Amino acid sequence: MNTEGFLAARMARLKSSAIRELLKQSKMEGVISLAGGIPSSALFDFDGLREATQLAITEYPEHAFQYGLTEGSHTLRERIAELCEGRGVVASADDIVVTAGSQQALDLVMRAVVDPGDIFVVERPTYLAALQTLELAEAQILSVGSDSDGMIVDELAELLKTRKIKGVYVVPTFGNPSGVTLSRARREQLVQLAVKHEFLILEDDPYGELRFTDERQPTLFELSQSLFGNTENIIYTSTFSKILAPGLRLGWVIMPQWLLHNVAIIKQAADLHASALSQSVAECYLGLNRMTAQVEKIRATYKKKCAVLAQLLESELGDVLTFEYPKGGMFLWVRFREPRNCTEWMKKALEQGVVFVPGEYFFAENPDHSTFRLSFATATEEQMQEAVARLKRAL
């Protein structure tokens, strides 16, 4: 059978996630992985999850094993609203759709708002999977630079003088892959530009709770509410994957009513609703009031791991590498002081038994080949010491 012509044209433009391919290599015997953005399973609250699961299947089996609402369990959405209020994101249960991770939230929103050729702006670098969802939605992707204060919003302002855009996708707090946080001044500038030029902001916030200090920047959602009294052009998404357990595959998206109904229709066609059992477990877990202590434990551990990896890089490779020290999250974004192709170098690193993610995969355009991303979340201190020694040998 001649299969040519069966695949949609958009598939020719879509690349497999480089990170997923690297994860296959990281499973090879003896390989130390600093690649995947995977939370440490050693930090999972298994006792709390066991208790929540037992509650879900014994006390609420009719909810855990039955079809549910496309938007998600109403009780879970109420508890998500309470969780978000602590982040300055004030919304009701009726503003929330529970999704199969925040990845699905990005996909649903992009399919709801993007027509082929619509311009969406991202930062350089940005989250790889967001680029995939934009490509599937057939958006035209443009990018602006970033530095230690996050997205360079002045570049966006210049772009807006000549182009009409549909929206901006941004991870403003402890971004993936850069680890940097958008400054307060740039946050205000961004929401002001969105109102002036009438574009959407898709605020992706999977890492905001993983801060290493007491400093908390307001979310873009919060700033828009305080500056303009509404959030009609702000879409906020987050996930349980980094603070509870990714295997639950639960995230959520908060959005204005003009969009929510349409996103729910798309989700209904995609999978009807997120796993009822996972929703029941998360709902019961939040009812146990263990989340605050769980997040504090994750913060303290990641802060220590980040410091260890940063110190090792500075002492062993500081003459050839540079990086921004993050204030939270799961990543170090590293750059060679002199030009180097990190994708080619990774082949040498893999021969030494260590894997990372070359930076070029996080760029929509104009990739910086001298960059790469390291995750400190899963490796032990001993593994990080050995990994840096192997990186040094690979040079």
N, C-alpha and C positions, 0 to 999 in steps of 0.2 A: 504493500500500500504506500502510495506517495503521500507523505504527511506534510509536505511543504504547503504553506498557506493556511494551515489550521490554527496556528498560534496567533493571538492578537498582536498587532504591530507594537503595542506598548511593551511587550515582553522583551523585545530586542534592546530596549533602552534600560531595562531593569537588571541590576547586578545583584548577585548573591551577596549576602552580608559577609564581608571579609572577616568579621569577628567570629561568625559561626564556623567558617572554614578553618580559622586559626584554632578554635576550640577543639576541632578534631585532632589537630597536631598536638595540642596540649595534653591529650589523653595518652600520648605515647609514653611508654615506660621510661622513667627517669627524667622526663621533661618538667621543668618548673614553669608554671604559667603566671605571668603578670599581665595577661591579655584581657580576659573577659571581665565585664562589669558585673560580676556575680557577687552577691552578698555572702558573707561568711556563714556557712551552715553551723559552725561552732557557736554562733551567737543566737541561733533560733531559740525561741522560748518554747521548747518542746513540752514542758510541764503545762504551760498555759494552753498550748495548742491541743494537747491531749484532753485537758479539762473542757475546753470549748467544743471539741469534736464530740466528746461524750454527751455534753449538754445538747448539742444540735441533734444528735441521732436518737436520744432517749426522751428529751423533753419536747422537741419540736420536729418530729419525723415527718409530719404532714407538710411542713415547709421545706425541709432539707431534701426530700425525695420527689417533690411534685413540681410541675411547671409553675413559673412565677411571672411577675410583671416584667415586660421588656425593660423598663426603666430601672428595675432592681427592687429588692425588698425595701418596703417603706421604712421599716425599723432600722435597717442598715443605713439607708440614706439619711435618716435622722441622726444616727451616730456619726456618720461621716461629716455631716454639717457641724456637729459639736466639735469634732476633731479639727475641722478647717477654721472654725471660729478662733481657736488658739493661734492660728497662723495669720489672723487678720482678714480671713476670707469669710465674710458673712453672707450666708446663703441659706435657703430653706431646702428641705428634702425634695420639694417639687422642682428645684433648679438643677438637680443632679441625675445623671444617668450612670449606673454601675456598669463597668465594661470588663472584658477579659484582659486585664492589664491596661496600663496607660498606652501601650502600643496600639491596641484596638481603638482607643479613644482618638488617637491621632488619625488613624485610617478613616474612621467614621466621619470625623469633622472635615477632613480634606475632601472626602467624597461628597459631603453635603454642600460645601461652599465653593469648590474649585471647578470652573469650567476649563476645558482644554485651552491652554494659552494664557490663562490668568497668571499674573506675576505674584509670586510669594518670595519674600526676602528672608534669608537666613544669614547667620554670622559665619565668618571663617575663623576657626573650624566650627562644625556643628554636629549634632547627633546623627549618626549614619542612618538609623532606621527612619528618621524624619525625612531624610532625602529620598528614601525608598517610597514612603507613602505619597510624597509630593510627585515623584515620577509616575507612580501608578495613577494618580489623579490627573496626569498630563499637564501639570502646572509648568510655567516657565520659571525656573529658579534663578534668582539673582542673589548675590552675596555682598556683604560689607565686612570690613575688617573688625578685629577685636584686639584688645590689649589687656593689661592688668586690671582695668576697670570694666571689662566686659565689652559688649558690642559698641563699636564706635558710632554713636547715634548721629554725629555730625555727618558722617558719610551717607547715612540713610537720608538725612535732610537734603543733601545735595542731589541724591538720586531722585527724590520726590519732586524736584524742580522740573524734571523732564519726563518722568514716568508715573503713570497711575497704577497703583498696586492693589492687590486684593487683600494681602495680609503680611504679617511678620511672624515667623516662628522663632521662639527664643527659649533657652533654658537659663533664666537670669541668675540662679543661685547655685553655685558650685557646679558649673556647667559640665556636661559631657561632650567633648573630651577634655576641655581646657582646665576645669576645676575652678575657674575664676568666677567672680560675682559682679554683676552689673551694679555700678555705683548708684547712690541715691539720686544724684543730679541727672544721670543718664536715664534712670527709670522715669523720673518726672518728665524729662524731655521726650521720651518715647511715647508715653501715654498722651502727652499734649499733641505730638505729631499725629497720632492715630485719630484724635478727635478732629484736628484741623483738616487732615487729608482724607478722612473717612475710610480708614482701612481697619482690618481686624488684627488683634494680637492674640496669638495662641501661646499662652504661658504654660510651659511644661515644667513641673516642679516635683520631680521624683526624689531630689536630694536635699531639699530645703531643711528638713529636720536633722540632717546629719552634720550639724555645725560643731566646730571645735571651740568656739568662744560663746560668750553670752550675747554678742552682737547679732541683731536680727534686722535685716533690711525688709521694708514693707514689700509685699507682693505687688505686682502691677495691678492686679484685681483690686487690692486695697487702696492703692494710690488713685486709681480711676474713680473709685467710689468717693474718696475724700476730696479730690480736686474738682470733679464734675457732677457728683451726685448720682451717677449711674455707671453700669458696666455693660452697656448694650453692645459694645464692640470688643469685649474681653472674654476669652474662653480659657478657663483654668483647668488643668488636668494634673492628677497625681496618682499615686499607686501605693498598695500595701507591700509591693515586692521588696523594697529596700528597708522597710521598718518592721515587717512581720514575717512573710514567707512568700517567695516568688511562685512556689508551686500552687498556691491558691489561685493564681492568675486572676487577680482582682485589682482593678483600678477604678477611677471615676473621672467624670468630666462635669464641670459646672459651667453653665452657659445660659444666655438669655433665652426667654421663651420663644422668640421668633425662630430660633435655631433648634431648640431641644426637641420639639415635635418631629422635625424632619430627620434629626439624627436617630431618634427612636424608630422611625419607619425603616431606615437603613439597617439598623441593628436587628430589627425584627426579621428582616430578610436574610441577614447574615447568620444569626445563631439563636434567634428568638429571645434569649436572655443569657446572662452570665450564669455559671454553674450555681444551681440552687444550694447544693451542699456546701460549696466554698463560701457562699454568701452567709449561710447559717453559721458556719464556723467563725467567720470574721465578726459577725453580729454578736455571737456569744462571747468571743474573745474581748471585744470592746466593752461588753457588759461586765467583764471581770475586773476592769480598771487596772490592768497590768501594762498598758501601752506606755505610760510615762516612764516607768522604770525600765522597760525594754529599750526605749529610745535612748535613755541616758547611758545604758550599758553599751549600746552600739557606738554612740558618740565617743565615749571614753576609749574604747578599744581601737576605733579607726584613727582617732587622734594620735594614739601611741604608735600605731603601725605606720602612719604617714610620717611621723618624726623619724622613725627608724630608717625607712627607705630613703627619705630625703638626706639624712646624715650619711648613709652609705654612698649615695650618689655623689654628694659633695666631696667626701674624703677620697673616694676611689676614682671618680671620673669627672670631678669638678673642673679639671683643666680643659676638657673637651665638650662638656655638656652644661646647659643652663636650664633652669625651670622656675616657674612661679610657685611659691609655697602657698597651697590652698588653705582657706579658713574652714573647710568642711568638704564633705563629699567622699568620693572613693578613688580619685585619680590624681596622678601627676602628669602634666603635659611637658614633655622634655624636648629640647631643641639642641642640635649640635651647633657649636660655635662657628664651625666652618661647614660649607655645603657638603652634604652627604646624602645619598639615596638610601633611606632607611628600609625600603622594601627589599633592596638587594642585600643590605647588611643583615636583615633578619634571617636570610638563608644561612649566613655564618653563625648567627646566634643560635639558630635551631640545631646546627651541628654540635654546638656546645651544650645543648639541652636546656635552653630557655626561650620563651616566646613572649612577644609583646604585640601591640597593634601599630603598624606604620601609620603615620599621621595623614598621609595623602588620602586615605579613604574617608576622612571627615570633611572634605572640601567639596563644595558644589562646583567650584571653578578655581583656577590658579592655585593648585595644591602646593603646600610647602613640604617638599620631600625630605627636609632635614629634621622633621619632627616625628615623635612617636608618643603613644600613650601607655602609661604603666598603671595598673591597678594594684593597690596595696591591701585590698579587702580580704582576700582569701589566703594568701601566703603567710606562713609563720615567720617569726623573726629569723630563725635559722635558714629557712628557705630563701628569704630575701637576701641574706648575707651571701649565700651560695649563688643566687641568681645574679647579683651584681658582680661577683667574681667571674661568672661565666660571660656576662656582657663585656667585661674588661678583656677577657681572653679573646672574645670574638672580634675585638678591634685590632 
